[in-house]
């Protein structure tokens, strides 16, 4: 199999960028029937430094010509051609690798998974699809499985592991990576080939022949060996691959039998020790869209509040957020319980913070909800994080007695636990003034939500949120108004509402501008939110 990667000169200004597109088109037009696979670099229709306000017009002006050249090359050479460019998909610009069959027909598209933060601004491309739960794109053509990595994708090892599980034969890498050194580009692509046990064909841009960064269109085999490399030359990289389905075999540890390299790693996985990743991970608190519905104490309408079944049901139903209450036990363990005392929620009595965890575990927290749940235990914050870290945003209500000075070490302990379970970006602290003061001092990096306080002080909640640098406020029942919501928004503060179990009431809150509605009846209120957004 003869593969070809086109490496054009980078366009350092719009005029040079026009010449670069022309170069790519000429290279496609000069391909012959000896080629079986042809790849162009990322953003082939915006291949350079172009002012953002001119990017969209530039890409549109060259799109059709590039597509025609790619189709012509596929048909003329009887080859598979992968064109990486800004394509129009469903009326939106997307960073796309489009694969054309030898017939000229489209085999499928890959949309770059991990976009650089500046791409939507500089290249005017849509990134909404990247926030959806999707499996890796694999195209099977002529008995070969093709996977895709576009530029920034190469740095995400979780994504590479997902590709490896798909067992591709060839990974097509369309890139810019203009500032990356040859050494690092070799490292990234050798490891990509090694971990996916596949051949890698990479196309990029020459940044100038006297430069030791960028460029490096290359071919690597499944063992990680580089078979061909362009450095910063311009033109075509051409390489013969005798058997594109060849896989690297290695000994299964010292003296062991031969085994596929990817299987050698997979057989020893202990995923509970890894950073949460994969399709079950949702967007963090910064990126999760509004309006949201927060499952108050979990799916509290059907299951015991502040328990694992209640949280699990809410997460399974797709809750944007879950809310739970945290007290400190006598031996310093954060546990989930709303009331300061045990009487209402368990068969125990006394104050939560006067008990050790061992003492609390002796009580039943399920049978008061339903006899079938008898024996359900109190849950610790660590157990919640072990099961649900990065599955949902967590509204953590730090419980306190308002007139007490709150424990700084306890706040730091909770924050450290969030970091340990990679959940700090998925959580925020909700509490009264004494909690906010402690959080500012002990854990300023965790987002804060100003909670409601007693009597008429509830109407001063936005003022307190501003004073304590909170990014959110949580209004309580009748202690809210449109004026307070508008005041919060004018100060860049998001608004929670506690609480609402009636769909019509929830709609009124959304119409007023509430950002997150807390509810005990997650399923019904989430349905109403979805209807509201669809209108």
HELIX and SHEET records of a PDB file:
HELIX    1   1 UNK A   14  UNK A   29  1                                  16    
HELIX    2   2 UNK A   52  UNK A   77  1                                  26    
HELIX    3   3 UNK A  119  UNK A  122  1                                   4    
HELIX    4   4 UNK A  128  UNK A  131  5                                   4    
HELIX    5   5 UNK A  151  UNK A  155  5                                   5    
HELIX    6   6 UNK A  157  UNK A  165  1                                   9    
HELIX    7   7 UNK A  182  UNK A  196  1                                  15    
HELIX    8   8 UNK A  261  UNK A  266  1                                   6    
HELIX    9   9 UNK A  271  UNK A  273  5                                   3    
HELIX   10  10 UNK A  308  UNK A  316  1                                   9    
HELIX   11  11 UNK A  352  UNK A  354  5                                   3    
HELIX   12  12 UNK A  357  UNK A  360  1                                   4    
HELIX   13  13 UNK A  371  UNK A  373  5                                   3    
HELIX   14  14 UNK A  381  UNK A  388  1                                   8    
HELIX   15  15 UNK A  408  UNK A  420  1                                  13    
HELIX   16  16 UNK A  424  UNK A  426  5                                   3    
HELIX   17  17 UNK A  433  UNK A  442  1                                  10    
HELIX   18  18 UNK A  455  UNK A  460  5                                   6    
HELIX   19  19 UNK A  461  UNK A  467  1                                   7    
HELIX   20  20 UNK A  482  UNK A  490  1                                   9    
HELIX   21  21 UNK A  503  UNK A  512  1                                  10    
HELIX   22  22 UNK A  522  UNK A  534  1                                  13    
SHEET    1   A 6 UNK A 106  UNK A 111  0                                        
SHEET    2   A 6 UNK A  92  UNK A 100 -1                                        
SHEET    3   A 6 UNK A  80  UNK A  89 -1                                        
SHEET    4   A 6 UNK A  37  UNK A  39  1                                        
SHEET    5   A 6 UNK A   2  UNK A   7  1                                        
SHEET    6   A 6 UNK A 235  UNK A 240 -1                                        
SHEET    1   B 6 UNK A 139  UNK A 141  0                                        
SHEET    2   B 6 UNK A 144  UNK A 150 -1                                        
SHEET    3   B 6 UNK A 170  UNK A 174  1                                        
SHEET    4   B 6 UNK A 199  UNK A 203  1                                        
SHEET    5   B 6 UNK A 218  UNK A 220 -1                                        
SHEET    6   B 6 UNK A 226  UNK A 229 -1                                        
SHEET    1   C 2 UNK A 249  UNK A 251  0                                        
SHEET    2   C 2 UNK A 258  UNK A 260 -1                                        
SHEET    1   D 9 UNK A 334  UNK A 336  0                                        
SHEET    2   D 9 UNK A 321  UNK A 328 -1                                        
SHEET    3   D 9 UNK A 292  UNK A 296  1                                        
SHEET    4   D 9 UNK A 516  UNK A 519  1                                        
SHEET    5   D 9 UNK A 494  UNK A 498  1                                        
SHEET    6   D 9 UNK A 472  UNK A 476  1                                        
SHEET    7   D 9 UNK A 447  UNK A 450  1                                        
SHEET    8   D 9 UNK A 427  UNK A 431  1                                        
SHEET    9   D 9 UNK A 393  UNK A 398  1                                        
END                                                                             
